[in-house]
Amino acid sequence: MNAKILDGLLIFTAGLTIALIVWKALALYVPLLWAKPKILSARATEAQMAEWVEDLEAGLPLLATLAGAAPFVGLAATVLHIMQALRLLGGAAMDASVVAGPIATALNSTLLGLASAVPAVIAYNLLSRRIQVLENRARRLLSQAGDAAPGTADTQRSPWQLPVRHAPTTGAGG
């Protein structure tokens, strides 16, 4: 395989990684700007909850795949560039300037592979945790709605909202 093809693949991988991170961050952290979030009602079923979580997880497997594959694509491009540098060195007298360009390109390929993978791993972990938090909030809301007296459940609460914390009351005189 040609090193230039792998370099192009690395650039595509970096662009796709950035696009996925922005898309998922907007969808999970700024849902009202991106799309109207699904509001789970007190009558939501377990199947609806599972479908909602699956919608939230869309794109994460691709992000994980990019995070795992990008360093290897970068390594493969690095190896091909170094092989090219060694071929050039074999045909010339021991001149370091002949191999400097291909070796620099090889190192750039390694760097681009890592520059794609590291943010993807960090984003994957942060986004997975965000989905877990949203799912936990939704399950608590559904549980509270199920425990509430009929007709009193808060059907308009959303897992996107932060939980309401009431200030502790203090007794008189003290």
Backbone torsions as a table, in degrees:
resi	resn	phi	psi	omega
1	MET	NA	146.1	-178.5
2	ASN	-79.2	138.4	179.6
3	ALA	-63.6	-32.3	179.7
4	LYS	-64.7	-35.9	177.4
5	ILE	-64.4	-44.0	178.6
6	LEU	-65.8	-35.7	175.8
7	ASP	-62.5	-42.3	176.8
8	GLY	-63.3	-40.2	177.6
9	LEU	-63.7	-38.0	177.4
10	LEU	-64.3	-41.6	179.0
11	ILE	-65.8	-41.7	176.7
12	PHE	-62.4	-43.0	179.4
13	THR	-61.5	-42.5	178.8
14	ALA	-63.2	-44.1	178.7
15	GLY	-64.2	-43.2	178.9
16	LEU	-64.7	-39.0	177.8
17	THR	-61.6	-46.3	179.2
18	ILE	-62.2	-43.8	-179.5
19	ALA	-63.0	-43.2	179.2
20	LEU	-64.0	-42.4	-179.3
21	ILE	-63.4	-44.6	179.6
22	VAL	-64.1	-45.5	-179.9
23	TRP	-59.2	-49.8	-177.7
24	LYS	-69.4	-36.8	178.8
25	ALA	-64.0	-43.2	177.4
26	LEU	-64.8	-42.3	-177.8
27	ALA	-67.1	-33.0	-174.6
28	LEU	-99.1	-29.5	-176.7
29	TYR	-104.6	-24.1	-179.1
30	VAL	-131.9	61.4	-171.5
31	PRO	-65.9	-29.2	-177.0
32	LEU	-74.2	-23.9	175.9
33	LEU	-81.1	-31.6	-174.6
34	TRP	-87.1	-53.8	-179.7
35	ALA	-162.0	157.4	179.5
36	LYS	-70.6	121.8	-179.2
37	PRO	-70.6	151.2	175.6
38	LYS	-72.9	127.8	177.2
39	ILE	-98.4	117.4	-179.9
40	LEU	-79.1	128.7	179.7
41	SER	-87.7	171.2	178.5
42	ALA	-65.3	-17.9	-179.0
43	ARG	-96.8	10.9	-178.9
44	ALA	-65.3	146.8	-180.0
45	THR	-98.8	169.1	176.8
46	GLU	-62.0	-35.5	178.6
47	ALA	-65.7	-40.1	177.6
48	GLN	-65.7	-38.6	177.3
49	MET	-62.5	-45.1	-180.0
50	ALA	-63.2	-40.2	178.6
51	GLU	-65.2	-40.9	178.6
52	TRP	-61.6	-45.2	179.7
53	VAL	-65.1	-39.6	177.5
54	GLU	-61.7	-38.9	176.9
55	ASP	-63.3	-40.6	179.1
56	LEU	-65.1	-34.0	-176.7
57	GLU	-81.5	-3.3	-179.5
58	ALA	-57.0	132.6	178.7
59	GLY	91.5	-20.7	-178.9
60	LEU	-66.6	-39.7	177.1
61	PRO	-60.7	-37.5	177.5
62	LEU	-66.7	-39.6	177.9
63	LEU	-62.7	-41.8	177.9
64	ALA	-65.0	-38.5	179.0
65	THR	-65.7	-43.4	177.7
66	LEU	-62.7	-40.2	179.4
67	ALA	-63.3	-35.7	179.7
68	GLY	-80.4	-33.5	-173.5
69	ALA	-88.0	-31.7	-174.0
70	ALA	-56.5	-43.3	179.2
71	PRO	-63.7	-33.5	-179.7
72	PHE	-72.9	-36.9	175.2
73	VAL	-65.1	-41.7	176.4
74	GLY	-62.0	-40.8	178.3
75	LEU	-65.5	-42.7	178.9
76	ALA	-62.3	-42.5	177.7
77	ALA	-64.3	-38.8	178.3
78	THR	-61.1	-46.6	-179.8
79	VAL	-60.7	-44.0	-179.8
80	LEU	-65.0	-39.1	178.0
81	HIS	-67.0	-38.8	178.4
82	ILE	-67.9	-38.7	175.9
83	MET	-60.7	-40.7	177.8
84	GLN	-63.0	-41.3	179.0
85	ALA	-63.9	-40.0	179.5
86	LEU	-68.0	-35.8	175.5
87	ARG	-62.4	-42.8	178.0
88	LEU	-64.1	-38.9	-179.5
89	LEU	-67.8	-35.3	179.9
90	GLY	-65.2	-28.9	-178.0
91	GLY	-93.7	-6.5	-176.9
92	ALA	-120.3	162.4	172.5
93	ALA	-67.2	157.8	-174.1
94	MET	-56.4	75.7	-180.0
95	ASP	-112.9	114.9	-176.7
96	ALA	-66.1	-27.3	-178.6
97	SER	-67.9	-21.9	179.1
98	VAL	-69.1	-37.0	-176.4
99	VAL	-97.6	-9.0	-176.4
100	ALA	-61.1	-43.2	-179.1
101	GLY	-62.8	-52.7	179.5
102	PRO	-63.5	-33.9	178.5
103	ILE	-70.0	-39.4	176.3
104	ALA	-62.7	-40.6	176.9
105	THR	-64.3	-38.3	178.3
106	ALA	-61.9	-44.1	179.1
107	LEU	-66.8	-35.6	175.6
108	ASN	-63.3	-37.3	177.7
109	SER	-63.7	-42.6	176.9
110	THR	-61.2	-46.6	-179.8
111	LEU	-61.7	-42.0	-179.8
112	LEU	-66.0	-38.2	176.3
113	GLY	-61.7	-44.4	178.4
114	LEU	-70.2	-36.7	179.5
115	ALA	-66.9	-22.8	174.8
116	SER	-83.4	-39.6	-172.5
117	ALA	-76.2	-44.1	-174.2
118	VAL	-61.8	-49.8	176.9
119	PRO	-63.3	-33.0	179.3
120	ALA	-65.2	-41.1	178.7
121	VAL	-66.1	-45.4	179.8
122	ILE	-62.1	-47.5	179.9
123	ALA	-63.0	-41.7	179.3
124	TYR	-57.7	-46.9	-179.2
125	ASN	-65.3	-44.2	179.0
126	LEU	-65.1	-43.7	-179.0
127	LEU	-68.7	-37.6	176.8
128	SER	-62.5	-41.0	178.3
129	ARG	-65.2	-39.8	178.2
130	ARG	-61.4	-42.7	178.5
131	ILE	-63.6	-40.8	179.0
132	GLN	-62.4	-42.5	178.8
133	VAL	-63.2	-46.0	179.5
134	LEU	-62.3	-41.3	178.5
135	GLU	-64.5	-42.7	178.5
136	ASN	-62.1	-42.7	177.8
137	ARG	-62.1	-43.4	-179.7
138	ALA	-64.4	-41.6	179.1
139	ARG	-64.6	-39.0	176.9
140	ARG	-64.4	-41.5	178.5
141	LEU	-62.1	-42.7	179.1
142	LEU	-66.6	-37.9	178.8
143	SER	-66.5	-43.5	178.7
144	GLN	-64.4	-38.4	179.4
145	ALA	-66.6	-36.1	178.6
146	GLY	-70.6	-30.4	-179.7
147	ASP	-82.6	-19.4	-176.5
148	ALA	-73.3	158.5	177.0
149	ALA	-65.1	146.2	-178.8
150	PRO	-55.4	134.5	177.8
151	GLY	87.3	-7.3	-178.8
152	THR	-107.5	-3.4	-177.2
153	ALA	-67.4	140.8	178.1
154	ASP	-80.2	98.7	-174.1
155	THR	-85.5	-5.9	-178.0
156	GLN	-106.6	4.2	176.2
157	ARG	-68.7	148.7	-179.9
158	SER	-125.0	145.3	175.8
159	PRO	-64.7	-15.3	178.9
160	TRP	-72.8	-23.7	-178.3
161	GLN	-79.7	145.8	175.1
162	LEU	-71.1	148.4	178.6
163	PRO	-63.1	144.9	179.4
164	VAL	-83.4	124.6	178.7
165	ARG	-114.0	126.4	-179.2
166	HIS	-92.5	142.1	178.2
167	ALA	-68.8	142.1	179.1
168	PRO	-65.5	142.6	179.0
169	THR	-88.7	144.9	178.6
170	THR	-111.4	148.2	-179.6
171	GLY	-74.5	161.6	-180.0
172	ALA	-68.1	142.1	175.4
173	GLY	80.2	16.0	179.1
174	GLY	-164.6	NA	NA
